[in-house]
Amino acid sequence: MHPQISQVQGFTVVGITGRTSNANEMTPQAIIGKLWGRLMQENLLAKIPNRADENIVAVYTDYASDHNGDYTYTLGAKVTRESEIPAGMVATKVVTGKYADFASERGPANKVVPEIWQKINSLPKSAPGGDRTYQSDFEVYDQRARNSQDAVIDVFVGIR
């Protein structure tokens, strides 16, 4: 795994959110799958004004500690301005900083996304992308992820 390292200018994502942990996501109380279901079934992306592009963005923020602790997960779209936030949605900031960009394998999103995160979370601090800041991380679902059964997803983790 050789991530691309780049400087990312901070941005805002508007969407739906919940608090969870990786351990919680392995139980029936998991929320990430439910948020995805809502996003698609209720066509929530169409309700987000000032979208910057057609991508879906998932943001991980407010880490209690590291990948073993609780975090806030926001699922939605990058916006050009956050002046209008629809009822039931929130605006979440991705901080400016250095990020390691990991591309997933191609395959079903519900399989390749957890796999790439397992690899990222097992990296030693000395590896590229291993010395994480736990301020904000995000996934980008672009045109390569339109078919959820044959998708490639980019995962960006904030690094020191």
N, C-alpha and C positions, 0 to 999 in steps of 0.2 A: 504494500500500500504506500504509494508515494503521492501525498496530497500536493496540490498547488498552493503556495503561500501568497497571499495578497492583502493589500490594505483595502478595507471596505469602509465606504462612507456610510454613516448611520442612516437609518430610514425607519419609517413607521409602517406597521401592519395593523389593519383593522380587521377584526374577526371575532369569533367566539372563543371562549377560554375556559380553562379548568385547572385545578391544582391536583397534581398526581406525583407518583414516583415510579421508577422502573420496577420496583417490587410490586406496587399496586397494579401495574399494567399486566402482570402475570396472573391476575385474579379475575373473578367475575365482576369486580368493582372497577375494572379498567375503564377509563374515560376517553382515551384517544380514538378508538374505533367508533364510539358513540358520537363524538364530535364530527368525525368524517361523515358518518351517516346523516347527521343533521345538515351539514354543509351541502351535501348532494341532494338529499330529499327535499329540503326547503329552498333550494336554489339560492342560498345565501350570498354567493359571490355576486349575483346580479343586483343585490341590494346595497352593495358597498360603493359609495360615490368616490370619484376622483382616483380610480384605480390607475396605477402606473403602467400595468401591463396585464397580460392574460394569465400569468402564472399564479399558482397557489403557493402560499408560503406558510410554513409551520415554524413558530418561534418558541424557544425554550428560554425562560428568564426566571429571575427571582429564586435562584438555586439556594436551598437551605445550607448546602455544603458542597458536595461534588455530585457525580453521577449516582451515588448511592442514596442521596437525600431527596426531599421533595423539590418540585419545581413547578412553575406555571407554564402551561402549554397553550399557545394561542394559534388558531388556525384561520387563515383568511387570505388577504391580498395586500400587497404593498400599495400605499397610496401616495399621491403627490402632495396632498395636504389633508390634515385631520380635522377640518372645521366642521364636518358633518359626520357624526358617528351614529349609525342606526341604533334604535332601541334594542337592547339585549346584546349589543356588541361592545367591544373595548378597543382602544388604541394601545398598541404595545411598541416600545422602541427597541430597535436593534442598535447597539452602541457602535460608534466608530472605533475601528481598531484593526489589528492583524488577525487574519483568519486562515485556517487550513481548510481547503476545499477537497472533500473526498467524494468521488463519484461511486455510486453503488454499482453492483453487477446489474445486468439486464435480467428482468424477470418480474414475477408478481410483486407489486409494491408491498403487500402485507408480509412478504417473505424477505425481500432484499433490503428494506429499510431496517428492520430489527437486526439483520445480519451485519450491515455496515456499522450500526451503532455498537454492536458487541465488539467488533474489531477496534473501533475508536476507543471504547471504554477500557480495552485491555492494553492499549499502547503504553509503553514506559514513558516517563516524563522526558527522557533523552531523545525519543523518536520525533521526527517531524510531525507536528500536530498533537504531541503528547502532553505538552506543558500548557494545560488549558486554564482560562481565566474564570470560567463559570459565571460570566456576566450575561452573555447572550449567545446562543447558538441558533442556527436556523436551517431548514430544509427548503429547497426550491423544486417545485414540481412544474417543469416547463413543458414544451411540446414533446419532449422525449418521454413524458409520463402521462400523456393523454390516454393511452391504453393502459389501465391499471394492471392488466395481466402481463404486459410486456414493457415494463418501465425502467428508466434510469433516473435516479434522483441524486441531486447534489446536496451534500450535508456540509455546512460550514460551521466550524467550531472556533470560538475565540481563543487565541493563544497569546502567550507572553512574548 
